[in-house]
């Protein structure tokens, strides 16, 4: 595993994001929404805030904040806001959530950035509403209408199609997506009026259900899917097969890897906690989840302090005795209940791949090691 810098992480997340939730508008950027343009990376809004507030010293903060991202905010801007609230040195997110969408945006700070790939590879769950009768170039309400129909689908017709969108399927990403083609983002090419040559690719839909038909024009769905799935493409393709066309008009992410709705914190609540902490009435550590929360699907292995010292220096440790694990693969290593490293077990050795330095602000919650 190679160590990835936060800037590289953010760039990789735009490429590898669970496209289900990544979307860029084709509409002209208005002055009051300039921070929503990914090409600005939130810089304009950031400069204004910095001019109005004193500069804070950056500090080491390690852990996860699962922001309940509000509608209208880009993921990059959300990371910048949370990073500023914590005065954190490093931060990145685990999968883009577009401005139109709300819900879970896991933000990794400090050493938690080393565990971002484990979250991005996990399952995602969405609740979304499809508006029937129009297909749009962005496959959501932000785009221009490209096709329209007076037809409206019945719940029975919709449910009859859902098995075709369950399991491992081939899906063509939206024209407005962050996929790179010959080094250029697809959404940049689409904005310039170019025809984006996107090809279908395999994705996995674990579950897709129709939960509500609010009226003849709108249907509410829930989907659980793997990495690389575009929910906007699901709406587009369902509309085409039903002959009525469709696009996303509401989208909320309710699950990202190990993070659920119960883990989410609204921005207003996080800001209030920050204000209380500044006045000595609380701690921002209360909003942090431990770094190892991202490693729920990985076995934990406790080691002695002597072995921990070797691993911390990047040296392998021989696994001996009756308590030595007979398995192989990735584990996360703890010492005295504290996360130490990500390591590989192989040929009777424990080989460190990523070592964590958790000095600084961390969550007080700790997971048990086994």
Beta strands, then each sheet from edge to edge (+ up, - down):
strand 1: 61-69
strand 2: 91-93
strand 3: 102-109
strand 4: 124-132
strand 5: 134-136
strand 6: 145-148
strand 7: 167-171
strand 8: 180-181
strand 9: 184-185
strand 10: 201-215
strand 11: 218-225
strand 12: 246-256
strand 13: 259-260
strand 14: 265-266
strand 15: 299-302
strand 16: 317-318
strand 17: 329-335
strand 18: 338-346
strand 19: 349-355
strand 20: 361-362
sheet 1: 2+ 3- 1+ 14+
sheet 2: 2+ 3- 1+ 20+
sheet 3: 2+ 3- 12- 4+ 11- 10+ 7-
sheet 4: 2+ 3- 12- 13+
sheet 5: 5+ 6-
sheet 6: 8+ 9-
sheet 7: 15+ 17+ 18- 19+ 16-
end
